Amino acid sequence: MRDLFASDGAARFDATSVQALDLLYDFSRQRVTRETLDLLQSLAKIGYDGPIAAEPFRPDLRNLPRDEAMEKVSAAMKKAFALVDAEGA
């Protein structure tokens, strides 16, 4: 969490809060990024209500060094963002 606050600074609240249905959702103290919120909002926009998860316990990821596994998960999530953006456009 310290790294997230250090990198985002005072803008973290603005970047990780969402207002909907007259409620303010503050995710600034959660391990969430703006990209995560964008993905969730894109999924809601196209009406998706199923599960979404990075599978960090898959054997092929579990056996990699942590940073390399995170890079693979990040790449997969970015691909998912692109697919959702294409569907929602």
Buried (B, 14 or more C-beta within 10 A) or exposed (E): EEEBEEEBEEEBEEBBEEEEEEEEEEBBEEEBBBEBBEBBEBBEEEEBEEEEEBEEEEEEBEEBEEEEBBEBBEEEBEEBBEEBBEEBE
